[in-house]
């Protein structure tokens, strides 16, 4: 698993679990789609598994990798930058 850890980062176990959840949800959805009288309730659990798997995978990729691609703090950086600009504008006008 060292190759996966080098390429993905420390969250590689979370990425593997997320991909497996997504695949299980997709397989369950495919099995449900074979039935001719499928309803929305039949697809609820497979879609929930697929969504959960995608979220777990994205979280595993974006948090704690220690690489330059770890961009999970961009929103906070933007908020801090805007706050600093507003404070400097208000300070100059007074």
C-alpha positions as CSV (number, residue, x, y, z in Angstrom):
1,X,0.0,0.0,0.0
2,X,3.0,2.3,0.1
3,X,2.5,3.2,-3.6
4,X,-1.1,4.3,-2.9
5,X,0.0,6.2,0.2
6,X,2.7,8.1,-1.8
7,X,0.2,9.1,-4.6
8,X,-2.9,9.8,-2.6
9,X,-1.5,10.8,0.8
10,X,-2.3,9.9,4.4
11,X,-6.0,9.5,3.7
12,X,-5.6,6.6,1.3
13,X,-7.5,4.2,3.6
14,X,-10.5,6.6,3.5
15,X,-10.3,6.8,-0.3
16,X,-10.3,3.1,-0.6
17,X,-13.3,2.8,1.7
18,X,-15.1,5.5,-0.2
19,X,-14.6,3.9,-3.6
20,X,-15.7,0.6,-2.3
21,X,-18.9,2.1,-0.8
22,X,-19.6,3.8,-4.2
23,X,-19.1,0.6,-6.1
24,X,-21.4,-1.3,-3.7
25,X,-24.1,1.3,-4.1
26,X,-23.7,1.3,-7.9
27,X,-24.0,-2.5,-8.0
28,X,-27.1,-2.4,-5.7
29,X,-28.6,0.2,-8.0
30,X,-27.9,-1.9,-11.1
31,X,-29.5,-4.9,-9.5
32,X,-32.6,-2.8,-8.6
33,X,-32.8,-1.5,-12.2
34,X,-33.2,-5.0,-13.6
35,X,-36.7,-5.3,-12.0
36,X,-39.4,-3.9,-14.3
37,X,-41.4,-2.2,-11.6
38,X,-38.7,-0.2,-9.9
39,X,-39.8,2.8,-7.8
40,X,-37.9,5.7,-6.3
41,X,-37.9,3.9,-2.9
42,X,-35.9,1.0,-4.4
43,X,-33.1,3.4,-5.4
44,X,-32.9,5.2,-2.1
45,X,-30.3,3.0,-0.3
46,X,-28.1,2.5,-3.4
47,X,-28.0,6.3,-4.1
48,X,-27.3,7.0,-0.4
49,X,-24.4,4.5,-0.5
50,X,-23.0,6.1,-3.7
51,X,-23.3,9.6,-2.3
52,X,-21.7,8.5,1.0
53,X,-18.9,6.8,-0.9
54,X,-18.2,9.9,-3.0
55,X,-18.2,12.2,0.1
56,X,-15.8,9.9,2.0
57,X,-13.5,9.7,-1.1
58,X,-13.4,13.5,-1.5
59,X,-12.8,14.0,2.2
60,X,-9.9,11.5,2.1
61,X,-8.4,13.3,-0.8
62,X,-8.8,16.8,0.4
63,X,-7.9,16.7,4.1
64,X,-4.5,16.1,5.6
65,X,-2.5,15.0,2.5
66,X,0.4,17.4,3.2
67,X,0.8,18.0,-0.5
68,X,0.4,21.2,-2.5
69,X,-2.9,19.8,-3.9
70,X,-4.4,19.9,-0.4
71,X,-6.8,22.8,-1.1
72,X,-9.3,22.4,1.7
73,X,-8.4,25.7,3.3
74,X,-9.0,28.0,0.3
75,X,-12.4,29.2,1.6
76,X,-11.0,30.2,5.0
77,X,-8.0,31.9,3.2
78,X,-10.4,33.9,1.0
79,X,-12.6,34.9,4.0
80,X,-9.5,36.1,5.9
81,X,-8.2,38.0,2.9
82,X,-11.6,39.8,2.4
83,X,-11.7,40.6,6.1
84,X,-8.3,42.1,6.0
85,X,-9.2,44.2,2.9
86,X,-12.4,45.4,4.5
87,X,-10.5,46.3,7.7
88,X,-7.9,48.2,5.8
89,X,-10.6,50.1,3.8
90,X,-12.5,51.1,6.9
91,X,-9.2,52.1,8.6
92,X,-8.3,54.4,5.6
93,X,-11.7,56.1,5.4
94,X,-11.7,57.2,9.1
